[in-house]
Amino acid sequence: MLTVRSFVETKFFGVCSYLGYVLRMPSGKIRLYFIYSTLFTVGSPVVIYLTIAFILNLKDYVKGQRSQVWDL
């Protein structure tokens, strides 16, 4: 069964879970920080969030394009 958390992580690029892994923090707290900072600063963290999502997507794309040595 699809839970709300897995739905959110698959639909919203996994930025909070990645930052939680890197910073060793729960991803729920990072989501709350993004939400609160977006409300208080009138949306500027959305640009940061989308930039991180683009970088993560680009990193996954580049990783997928590499050929392995034994694939020759």
PDB file with SEQRES, HELIX, SHEET and CRYST1 records, atoms N, CA, C and O in Angstrom:
SEQRES   1 A   72  MET LEU THR VAL ARG SER PHE VAL GLU THR LYS PHE PHE          
SEQRES   2 A   72  GLY VAL CYS SER TYR LEU GLY TYR VAL LEU ARG MET PRO          
SEQRES   3 A   72  SER GLY LYS ILE ARG LEU TYR PHE ILE TYR SER THR LEU          
SEQRES   4 A   72  PHE THR VAL GLY SER PRO VAL VAL ILE TYR LEU THR ILE          
SEQRES   5 A   72  ALA PHE ILE LEU ASN LEU LYS ASP TYR VAL LYS GLY GLN          
SEQRES   6 A   72  ARG SER GLN VAL TRP ASP LEU                                  
HELIX    1 AA1 VAL A    4  LYS A   11  1                                   8    
HELIX    2 AA2 VAL A   15  LEU A   23  1                                   9    
HELIX    3 AA3 SER A   27  PHE A   40  1                                  14    
HELIX    4 AA4 SER A   44  GLN A   65  1                                  22    
HELIX    5 AA5 VAL A   69  ASP A   71  5                                   3    
CRYST1    1.000    1.000    1.000  90.00  90.00  90.00 P 1           1          
ATOM      1  N   MET A   1       0.842  -1.182   0.000  1.00  0.00           N  
ATOM      2  CA  MET A   1       0.000   0.000   0.000  1.00  0.00           C  
ATOM      3  C   MET A   1       0.885   1.243   0.000  1.00  0.00           C  
ATOM      4  O   MET A   1       1.904   1.297   0.688  1.00  0.00           O  
ATOM      5  N   LEU A   2       0.489   2.212  -0.762  1.00  0.00           N  
ATOM      6  CA  LEU A   2       1.247   3.443  -0.914  1.00  0.00           C  
ATOM      7  C   LEU A   2       0.965   4.377   0.264  1.00  0.00           C  
ATOM      8  O   LEU A   2      -0.175   4.787   0.484  1.00  0.00           O  
ATOM      9  N   THR A   3       2.001   4.701   1.005  1.00  0.00           N  
ATOM     10  CA  THR A   3       1.819   5.606   2.132  1.00  0.00           C  
ATOM     11  C   THR A   3       2.001   7.038   1.673  1.00  0.00           C  
ATOM     12  O   THR A   3       2.504   7.290   0.579  1.00  0.00           O  
ATOM     13  N   VAL A   4       1.596   7.961   2.503  1.00  0.00           N  
ATOM     14  CA  VAL A   4       1.699   9.372   2.171  1.00  0.00           C  
ATOM     15  C   VAL A   4       3.166   9.779   2.040  1.00  0.00           C  
ATOM     16  O   VAL A   4       3.520  10.532   1.132  1.00  0.00           O  
ATOM     17  N   ARG A   5       4.009   9.295   2.926  1.00  0.00           N  
ATOM     18  CA  ARG A   5       5.422   9.665   2.901  1.00  0.00           C  
ATOM     19  C   ARG A   5       6.098   9.183   1.621  1.00  0.00           C  
ATOM     20  O   ARG A   5       6.847   9.939   1.002  1.00  0.00           O  
ATOM     21  N   SER A   6       5.852   7.951   1.215  1.00  0.00           N  
ATOM     22  CA  SER A   6       6.475   7.460  -0.010  1.00  0.00           C  
ATOM     23  C   SER A   6       5.928   8.189  -1.231  1.00  0.00           C  
ATOM     24  O   SER A   6       6.661   8.416  -2.193  1.00  0.00           O  
ATOM     25  N   PHE A   7       4.638   8.561  -1.206  1.00  0.00           N  
ATOM     26  CA  PHE A   7       4.063   9.336  -2.298  1.00  0.00           C  
ATOM     27  C   PHE A   7       4.725  10.698  -2.410  1.00  0.00           C  
ATOM     28  O   PHE A   7       5.061  11.145  -3.507  1.00  0.00           O  
ATOM     29  N   VAL A   8       4.912  11.359  -1.267  1.00  0.00           N  
ATOM     30  CA  VAL A   8       5.530  12.688  -1.263  1.00  0.00           C  
ATOM     31  C   VAL A   8       6.975  12.600  -1.732  1.00  0.00           C  
ATOM     32  O   VAL A   8       7.421  13.445  -2.508  1.00  0.00           O  
ATOM     33  N   GLU A   9       7.709  11.601  -1.280  1.00  0.00           N  
ATOM     34  CA  GLU A   9       9.114  11.475  -1.666  1.00  0.00           C  
ATOM     35  C   GLU A   9       9.274  11.181  -3.157  1.00  0.00           C  
ATOM     36  O   GLU A   9      10.212  11.672  -3.785  1.00  0.00           O  
ATOM     37  N   THR A  10       8.375  10.391  -3.726  1.00  0.00           N  
ATOM     38  CA  THR A  10       8.502  10.108  -5.148  1.00  0.00           C  
ATOM     39  C   THR A  10       8.040  11.272  -6.002  1.00  0.00           C  
ATOM     40  O   THR A  10       8.545  11.457  -7.110  1.00  0.00           O  
ATOM     41  N   LYS A  11       7.105  12.053  -5.523  1.00  0.00           N  
ATOM     42  CA  LYS A  11       6.581  13.168  -6.313  1.00  0.00           C  
ATOM     43  C   LYS A  11       7.374  14.451  -6.139  1.00  0.00           C  
ATOM     44  O   LYS A  11       7.321  15.316  -7.012  1.00  0.00           O  
ATOM     45  N   PHE A  12       8.097  14.603  -5.058  1.00  0.00           N  
ATOM     46  CA  PHE A  12       8.808  15.848  -4.794  1.00  0.00           C  
ATOM     47  C   PHE A  12      10.315  15.670  -4.820  1.00  0.00           C  
ATOM     48  O   PHE A  12      11.019  16.294  -4.027  1.00  0.00           O  
ATOM     49  N   PHE A  13      10.816  14.849  -5.696  1.00  0.00           N  
ATOM     50  CA  PHE A  13      12.224  14.733  -6.062  1.00  0.00           C  
ATOM     51  C   PHE A  13      13.134  14.122  -5.000  1.00  0.00           C  
ATOM     52  O   PHE A  13      14.300  13.877  -5.311  1.00  0.00           O  
ATOM     53  N   GLY A  14      12.700  13.862  -3.791  1.00  0.00           N  
ATOM     54  CA  GLY A  14      13.553  13.260  -2.780  1.00  0.00           C  
ATOM     55  C   GLY A  14      14.611  14.184  -2.217  1.00  0.00           C  
ATOM     56  O   GLY A  14      15.612  13.713  -1.676  1.00  0.00           O  
ATOM     57  N   VAL A  15      14.416  15.488  -2.330  1.00  0.00           N  
ATOM     58  CA  VAL A  15      15.402  16.452  -1.864  1.00  0.00           C  
ATOM     59  C   VAL A  15      15.531  16.403  -0.346  1.00  0.00           C  
ATOM     60  O   VAL A  15      16.644  16.392   0.179  1.00  0.00           O  
ATOM     61  N   CYS A  16      14.424  16.373   0.353  1.00  0.00           N  
ATOM     62  CA  CYS A  16      14.479  16.377   1.821  1.00  0.00           C  
ATOM     63  C   CYS A  16      15.102  15.094   2.366  1.00  0.00           C  
ATOM     64  O   CYS A  16      15.850  15.135   3.343  1.00  0.00           O  
ATOM     65  N   SER A  17      14.803  13.966   1.746  1.00  0.00           N  
ATOM     66  CA  SER A  17      15.415  12.720   2.222  1.00  0.00           C  
ATOM     67  C   SER A  17      16.912  12.702   1.933  1.00  0.00           C  
ATOM     68  O   SER A  17      17.688  12.186   2.737  1.00  0.00           O  
ATOM     69  N   TYR A  18      17.327  13.259   0.798  1.00  0.00           N  
ATOM     70  CA  TYR A  18      18.758  13.329   0.486  1.00  0.00           C  
ATOM     71  C   TYR A  18      19.475  14.247   1.472  1.00  0.00           C  
ATOM     72  O   TYR A  18      20.536  13.898   1.991  1.00  0.00           O  
ATOM     73  N   LEU A  19      18.897  15.421   1.731  1.00  0.00           N  
ATOM     74  CA  LEU A  19      19.507  16.338   2.695  1.00  0.00           C  
ATOM     75  C   LEU A  19      19.520  15.731   4.096  1.00  0.00           C  
ATOM     76  O   LEU A  19      20.474  15.931   4.847  1.00  0.00           O  
ATOM     77  N   GLY A  20      18.476  14.998   4.449  1.00  0.00           N  
ATOM     78  CA  GLY A  20      18.444  14.325   5.740  1.00  0.00           C  
ATOM     79  C   GLY A  20      19.529  13.279   5.864  1.00  0.00           C  
ATOM     80  O   GLY A  20      20.129  13.116   6.926  1.00  0.00           O  
ATOM     81  N   TYR A  21      19.780  12.570   4.778  1.00  0.00           N  
ATOM     82  CA  TYR A  21      20.834  11.562   4.791  1.00  0.00           C  
ATOM     83  C   TYR A  21      22.205  12.220   4.916  1.00  0.00           C  
ATOM     84  O   TYR A  21      23.046  11.765   5.692  1.00  0.00           O  
ATOM     85  N   VAL A  22      22.428  13.275   4.163  1.00  0.00           N  
ATOM     86  CA  VAL A  22      23.726  13.945   4.173  1.00  0.00           C  
ATOM     87  C   VAL A  22      23.980  14.638   5.508  1.00  0.00           C  
ATOM     88  O   VAL A  22      25.086  14.569   6.043  1.00  0.00           O  
ATOM     89  N   LEU A  23      22.961  15.306   6.046  1.00  0.00           N  
ATOM     90  CA  LEU A  23      23.114  16.051   7.295  1.00  0.00           C  
ATOM     91  C   LEU A  23      22.841  15.213   8.539  1.00  0.00           C  
ATOM     92  O   LEU A  23      22.971  15.695   9.664  1.00  0.00           O  
ATOM     93  N   ARG A  24      22.458  13.944   8.324  1.00  0.00           N  
ATOM     94  CA  ARG A  24      22.119  13.028   9.429  1.00  0.00           C  
ATOM     95  C   ARG A  24      21.023  13.601  10.322  1.00  0.00           C  
ATOM     96  O   ARG A  24      21.141  13.628  11.547  1.00  0.00           O  
ATOM     97  N   MET A  25      19.953  14.057   9.672  1.00  0.00           N  
ATOM     98  CA  MET A  25      18.775  14.591  10.346  1.00  0.00           C  
ATOM     99  C   MET A  25      17.550  13.875   9.799  1.00  0.00           C  
ATOM    100  O   MET A  25      17.583  13.358   8.682  1.00  0.00           O  
ATOM    101  N   PRO A  26      16.476  13.838  10.567  1.00  0.00           N  
ATOM    102  CA  PRO A  26      15.238  13.268  10.023  1.00  0.00           C  
ATOM    103  C   PRO A  26      14.704  14.142   8.887  1.00  0.00           C  
ATOM    104  O   PRO A  26      14.707  15.369   8.980  1.00  0.00           O  
ATOM    105  N   SER A  27      14.254  13.505   7.834  1.00  0.00           N  
ATOM    106  CA  SER A  27      13.776  14.267   6.683  1.00  0.00           C  
ATOM    107  C   SER A  27      12.496  15.034   7.010  1.00  0.00           C  
ATOM    108  O   SER A  27      12.197  16.036   6.360  1.00  0.00           O  
ATOM    109  N   GLY A  28      11.750  14.586   7.993  1.00  0.00           N  
ATOM    110  CA  GLY A  28      10.544  15.309   8.406  1.00  0.00           C  
ATOM    111  C   GLY A  28      10.859  16.697   8.943  1.00  0.00           C  
ATOM    112  O   GLY A  28      10.132  17.654   8.674  1.00  0.00           O  
ATOM    113  N   LYS A  29      11.942  16.804   9.700  1.00  0.00           N  
ATOM    114  CA  LYS A  29      12.341  18.125  10.211  1.00  0.00           C  
ATOM    115  C   LYS A  29      12.784  19.046   9.078  1.00  0.00           C  
ATOM    116  O   LYS A  29      12.493  20.242   9.097  1.00  0.00           O  
ATOM    117  N   ILE A  30      13.473  18.500   8.112  1.00  0.00           N  
ATOM    118  CA  ILE A  30      13.927  19.312   6.982  1.00  0.00           C  
ATOM    119  C   ILE A  30      12.733  19.797   6.173  1.00  0.00           C  
ATOM    120  O   ILE A  30      12.721  20.936   5.707  1.00  0.00           O  
ATOM    121  N   ARG A  31      11.728  18.941   6.002  1.00  0.00           N  
ATOM    122  CA  ARG A  31      10.508  19.370   5.316  1.00  0.00           C  
ATOM    123  C   ARG A  31       9.850  20.521   6.056  1.00  0.00           C  
ATOM    124  O   ARG A  31       9.407  21.494   5.445  1.00  0.00           O  
ATOM    125  N   LEU A  32       9.789  20.403   7.380  1.00  0.00           N  
ATOM    126  CA  LEU A  32       9.187  21.487   8.165  1.00  0.00           C  
ATOM    127  C   LEU A  32       9.991  22.775   8.046  1.00  0.00           C  
ATOM    128  O   LEU A  32       9.406  23.856   7.964  1.00  0.00           O  
ATOM    129  N   TYR A  33      11.313  22.686   8.035  1.00  0.00           N  
ATOM    130  CA  TYR A  33      12.145  23.877   7.859  1.00  0.00           C  
ATOM    131  C   TYR A  33      11.874  24.532   6.508  1.00  0.00           C  
ATOM    132  O   TYR A  33      11.783  25.756   6.416  1.00  0.00           O  
ATOM    133  N   PHE A  34      11.745  23.715   5.453  1.00  0.00           N  
ATOM    134  CA  PHE A  34      11.432  24.268   4.143  1.00  0.00           C  
ATOM    135  C   PHE A  34      10.066  24.947   4.142  1.00  0.00           C  
ATOM    136  O   PHE A  34       9.910  26.033   3.584  1.00  0.00           O  
ATOM    137  N   ILE A  35       9.090  24.315   4.760  1.00  0.00           N  
ATOM    138  CA  ILE A  35       7.734  24.888   4.787  1.00  0.00           C  
ATOM    139  C   ILE A  35       7.717  26.188   5.561  1.00  0.00           C  
ATOM    140  O   ILE A  35       7.195  27.190   5.075  1.00  0.00           O  
ATOM    141  N   TYR A  36       8.280  26.189   6.757  1.00  0.00           N  
ATOM    142  CA  TYR A  36       8.263  27.402   7.579  1.00  0.00           C  
ATOM    143  C   TYR A  36       9.079  28.525   6.942  1.00  0.00           C  
ATOM    144  O   TYR A  36       8.654  29.680   6.945  1.00  0.00           O  
ATOM    145  N   SER A  37      10.240  28.192   6.401  1.00  0.00           N  
ATOM    146  CA  SER A  37      11.053  29.245   5.784  1.00  0.00           C  
ATOM    147  C   SER A  37      10.390  29.783   4.517  1.00  0.00           C  
ATOM    148  O   SER A  37      10.552  30.958   4.186  1.00  0.00           O  
ATOM    149  N   THR A  38       9.656  28.945   3.815  1.00  0.00           N  
ATOM    150  CA  THR A  38       8.934  29.424   2.636  1.00  0.00           C  
ATOM    151  C   THR A  38       7.817  30.379   3.039  1.00  0.00           C  
ATOM    152  O   THR A  38       7.585  31.385   2.368  1.00  0.00           O  
ATOM    153  N   LEU A  39       7.131  30.071   4.124  1.00  0.00           N  
ATOM    154  CA  LEU A  39       6.054  30.958   4.577  1.00  0.00           C  
ATOM    155  C   LEU A  39       6.601  32.286   5.091  1.00  0.00           C  
ATOM    156  O   LEU A  39       6.004  33.332   4.839  1.00  0.00           O  
ATOM    157  N   PHE A  40       7.707  32.263   5.794  1.00  0.00           N  
ATOM    158  CA  PHE A  40       8.250  33.489   6.380  1.00  0.00           C  
ATOM    159  C   PHE A  40       9.004  34.360   5.376  1.00  0.00           C  
ATOM    160  O   PHE A  40       9.066  35.578   5.541  1.00  0.00           O  
ATOM    161  N   THR A  41       9.577  33.749   4.339  1.00  0.00           N  
ATOM    162  CA  THR A  41      10.371  34.523   3.387  1.00  0.00           C  
ATOM    163  C   THR A  41       9.683  34.658   2.034  1.00  0.00           C  
ATOM    164  O   THR A  41      10.326  35.024   1.050  1.00  0.00           O  
ATOM    165  N   VAL A  42       8.435  34.378   1.973  1.00  0.00           N  
ATOM    166  CA  VAL A  42       7.593  34.551   0.785  1.00  0.00           C  
ATOM    167  C   VAL A  42       8.143  33.795  -0.428  1.00  0.00           C  
ATOM    168  O   VAL A  42       8.204  34.346  -1.527  1.00  0.00           O  
ATOM    169  N   GLY A  43       8.536  32.555  -0.234  1.00  0.00           N  
ATOM    170  CA  GLY A  43       8.816  31.665  -1.349  1.00  0.00           C  
ATOM    171  C   GLY A  43      10.233  31.544  -1.848  1.00  0.00           C  
ATOM    172  O   GLY A  43      10.466  30.775  -2.781  1.00  0.00           O  
ATOM    173  N   SER A  44      11.191  32.246  -1.293  1.00  0.00           N  
ATOM    174  CA  SER A  44      12.550  32.142  -1.815  1.00  0.00           C  
ATOM    175  C   SER A  44      13.179  30.754  -1.619  1.00  0.00           C  
ATOM    176  O   SER A  44      13.985  30.364  -2.463  1.00  0.00           O  
ATOM    177  N   PRO A  45      12.872  29.983  -0.571  1.00  0.00           N  
ATOM    178  CA  PRO A  45      13.443  28.630  -0.475  1.00  0.00           C  
ATOM    179  C   PRO A  45      12.949  27.675  -1.566  1.00  0.00           C  
ATOM    180  O   PRO A  45      13.556  26.628  -1.793  1.00  0.00           O  
ATOM    181  N   VAL A  46      11.874  28.025  -2.227  1.00  0.00           N  
ATOM    182  CA  VAL A  46      11.399  27.186  -3.326  1.00  0.00           C  
ATOM    183  C   VAL A  46      12.440  27.157  -4.442  1.00  0.00           C  
ATOM    184  O   VAL A  46      12.649  26.121  -5.073  1.00  0.00           O  
ATOM    185  N   VAL A  47      13.083  28.277  -4.681  1.00  0.00           N  
ATOM    186  CA  VAL A  47      14.141  28.336  -5.702  1.00  0.00           C  
ATOM    187  C   VAL A  47      15.306  27.437  -5.289  1.00  0.00           C  
ATOM    188  O   VAL A  47      15.862  26.720  -6.121  1.00  0.00           O  
ATOM    189  N   ILE A  48      15.669  27.473  -4.025  1.00  0.00           N  
ATOM    190  CA  ILE A  48      16.754  26.611  -3.519  1.00  0.00           C  
ATOM    191  C   ILE A  48      16.362  25.146  -3.651  1.00  0.00           C  
ATOM    192  O   ILE A  48      17.176  24.322  -4.069  1.00  0.00           O  
ATOM    193  N   TYR A  49      15.119  24.814  -3.298  1.00  0.00           N  
ATOM    194  CA  TYR A  49      14.628  23.444  -3.375  1.00  0.00           C  
ATOM    195  C   TYR A  49      14.669  22.939  -4.813  1.00  0.00           C  
ATOM    196  O   TYR A  49      15.122  21.823  -5.065  1.00  0.00           O  
ATOM    197  N   LEU A  50      14.202  23.747  -5.752  1.00  0.00           N  
ATOM    198  CA  LEU A  50      14.189  23.331  -7.153  1.00  0.00           C  
ATOM    199  C   LEU A  50      15.600  23.216  -7.725  1.00  0.00           C  
ATOM    200  O   LEU A  50      15.857  22.365  -8.576  1.00  0.00           O  
ATOM    201  N   THR A  51      16.514  24.068  -7.261  1.00  0.00           N  
ATOM    202  CA  THR A  51      17.899  23.972  -7.696  1.00  0.00           C  
ATOM    203  C   THR A  51      18.526  22.661  -7.220  1.00  0.00           C  
ATOM    204  O   THR A  51      19.214  21.981  -7.982  1.00  0.00           O  
ATOM    205  N   ILE A  52      18.284  22.316  -5.965  1.00  0.00           N  
ATOM    206  CA  ILE A  52      18.810  21.055  -5.434  1.00  0.00           C  
ATOM    207  C   ILE A  52      18.185  19.871  -6.173  1.00  0.00           C  
ATOM    208  O   ILE A  52      18.870  18.894  -6.476  1.00  0.00           O  
ATOM    209  N   ALA A  53      16.882  19.957  -6.464  1.00  0.00           N  
ATOM    210  CA  ALA A  53      16.211  18.886  -7.204  1.00  0.00           C  
ATOM    211  C   ALA A  53      16.818  18.735  -8.599  1.00  0.00           C  
ATOM    212  O   ALA A  53      17.013  17.615  -9.071  1.00  0.00           O  
ATOM    213  N   PHE A  54      17.115  19.846  -9.255  1.00  0.00           N  
ATOM    214  CA  PHE A  54      17.740  19.791 -10.575  1.00  0.00           C  
ATOM    215  C   PHE A  54      19.121  19.148 -10.499  1.00  0.00           C  
ATOM    216  O   PHE A  54      19.471  18.320 -11.340  1.00  0.00           O  
ATOM    217  N   ILE A  55      19.903  19.528  -9.494  1.00  0.00           N  
ATOM    218  CA  ILE A  55      21.251  18.967  -9.344  1.00  0.00           C  
ATOM    219  C   ILE A  55      21.183  17.468  -9.061  1.00  0.00           C  
ATOM    220  O   ILE A  55      21.967  16.698  -9.617  1.00  0.00           O  
ATOM    221  N   LEU A  56      20.251  17.046  -8.200  1.00  0.00           N  
ATOM    222  CA  LEU A  56      20.116  15.616  -7.910  1.00  0.00           C  
ATOM    223  C   LEU A  56      19.678  14.844  -9.148  1.00  0.00           C  
ATOM    224  O   LEU A  56      20.170  13.746  -9.408  1.00  0.00           O  
ATOM    225  N   ASN A  57      18.754  15.421  -9.909  1.00  0.00           N  
ATOM    226  CA  ASN A  57      18.296  14.758 -11.125  1.00  0.00           C  
ATOM    227  C   ASN A  57      19.414  14.681 -12.146  1.00  0.00           C  
ATOM    228  O   ASN A  57      19.561  13.664 -12.824  1.00  0.00           O  
ATOM    229  N   LEU A  58      20.195  15.725 -12.267  1.00  0.00           N  
ATOM    230  CA  LEU A  58      21.323  15.737 -13.189  1.00  0.00           C  
ATOM    231  C   LEU A  58      22.381  14.718 -12.771  1.00  0.00           C  
ATOM    232  O   LEU A  58      22.966  14.038 -13.614  1.00  0.00           O  
ATOM    233  N   LYS A  59      22.622  14.620 -11.460  1.00  0.00           N  
ATOM    234  CA  LYS A  59      23.594  13.652 -10.952  1.00  0.00           C  
ATOM    235  C   LYS A  59      23.152  12.225 -11.262  1.00  0.00           C  
ATOM    236  O   LYS A  59      23.973  11.399 -11.658  1.00  0.00           O  
ATOM    237  N   ASP A  60      21.857  11.925 -11.087  1.00  0.00           N  
ATOM    238  CA  ASP A  60      21.348  10.595 -11.417  1.00  0.00           C  
ATOM    239  C   ASP A  60      21.424  10.327 -12.915  1.00  0.00           C  
ATOM    240  O   ASP A  60      21.704   9.204 -13.333  1.00  0.00           O  
ATOM    241  N   TYR A  61      21.179  11.346 -13.716  1.00  0.00           N  
ATOM    242  CA  TYR A  61      21.253  11.181 -15.165  1.00  0.00           C  
ATOM    243  C   TYR A  61      22.678  10.874 -15.609  1.00  0.00           C  
ATOM    244  O   TYR A  61      22.901  10.002 -16.449  1.00  0.00           O  
ATOM    245  N   VAL A  62      23.631  11.590 -15.044  1.00  0.00           N  
ATOM    246  CA  VAL A  62      25.024  11.375 -15.410  1.00  0.00           C  
ATOM    247  C   VAL A  62      25.490  10.001 -14.943  1.00  0.00           C  
ATOM    248  O   VAL A  62      26.218   9.316 -15.662  1.00  0.00           O  
ATOM    249  N   LYS A  63      25.080   9.598 -13.755  1.00  0.00           N  
ATOM    250  CA  LYS A  63      25.455   8.266 -13.270  1.00  0.00           C  
ATOM    251  C   LYS A  63      24.898   7.167 -14.158  1.00  0.00           C  
ATOM    252  O   LYS A  63      25.568   6.160 -14.386  1.00  0.00           O  
ATOM    253  N   GLY A  64      23.689   7.344 -14.659  1.00  0.00           N  
ATOM    254  CA  GLY A  64      23.072   6.329 -15.500  1.00  0.00           C  
ATOM    255  C   GLY A  64      23.691   6.239 -16.870  1.00  0.00           C  
ATOM    256  O   GLY A  64      23.548   5.211 -17.532  1.00  0.00           O  
ATOM    257  N   GLN A  65      24.367   7.263 -17.322  1.00  0.00           N  
ATOM    258  CA  GLN A  65      24.931   7.267 -18.662  1.00  0.00           C  
ATOM    259  C   GLN A  65      26.317   6.639 -18.732  1.00  0.00           C  
ATOM    260  O   GLN A  65      26.798   6.344 -19.826  1.00  0.00           O  
ATOM    261  N   ARG A  66      26.954   6.435 -17.620  1.00  0.00           N  
ATOM    262  CA  ARG A  66      28.292   5.843 -17.632  1.00  0.00           C  
ATOM    263  C   ARG A  66      28.203   4.374 -18.026  1.00  0.00           C  
ATOM    264  O   ARG A  66      27.296   3.658 -17.603  1.00  0.00           O  
ATOM    265  N   SER A  67      29.138   3.949 -18.825  1.00  0.00           N  
ATOM    266  CA  SER A  67      29.193   2.539 -19.158  1.00  0.00           C  
ATOM    267  C   SER A  67      30.207   1.860 -18.246  1.00  0.00           C  
ATOM    268  O   SER A  67      31.232   2.446 -17.897  1.00  0.00           O  
ATOM    269  N   GLN A  68      29.925   0.665 -17.878  1.00  0.00           N  
ATOM    270  CA  GLN A  68      30.813  -0.093 -17.034  1.00  0.00           C  
ATOM    271  C   GLN A  68      31.908  -0.726 -17.882  1.00  0.00           C  
ATOM    272  O   GLN A  68      31.757  -0.850 -19.097  1.00  0.00           O  
ATOM    273  N   VAL A  69      32.981  -1.115 -17.268  1.00  0.00           N  
ATOM    274  CA  VAL A  69      34.104  -1.710 -17.977  1.00  0.00           C  
ATOM    275  C   VAL A  69      33.687  -3.016 -18.641  1.00  0.00           C  
ATOM    276  O   VAL A  69      34.095  -3.287 -19.771  1.00  0.00           O  
ATOM    277  N   TRP A  70      32.897  -3.816 -17.975  1.00  0.00           N  
ATOM    278  CA  TRP A  70      32.526  -5.114 -18.515  1.00  0.00           C  
ATOM    279  C   TRP A  70      31.388  -5.015 -19.531  1.00  0.00           C  
ATOM    280  O   TRP A  70      30.991  -6.039 -20.088  1.00  0.00           O  
ATOM    281  N   ASP A  71      30.848  -3.817 -19.794  1.00  0.00           N  
ATOM    282  CA  ASP A  71      29.824  -3.644 -20.809  1.00  0.00           C  
ATOM    283  C   ASP A  71      30.416  -3.484 -22.205  1.00  0.00           C  
ATOM    284  O   ASP A  71      29.672  -3.445 -23.185  1.00  0.00           O  
ATOM    285  N   LEU A  72      31.728  -3.392 -22.314  1.00  0.00           N  
ATOM    286  CA  LEU A  72      32.344  -3.216 -23.618  1.00  0.00           C  
ATOM    287  C   LEU A  72      32.180  -4.451 -24.401  1.00  0.00           C  
ATOM    288  O   LEU A  72      32.631  -4.522 -25.544  1.00  0.00           O  
TER     289      LEU A  72                                                      
END                                                                             
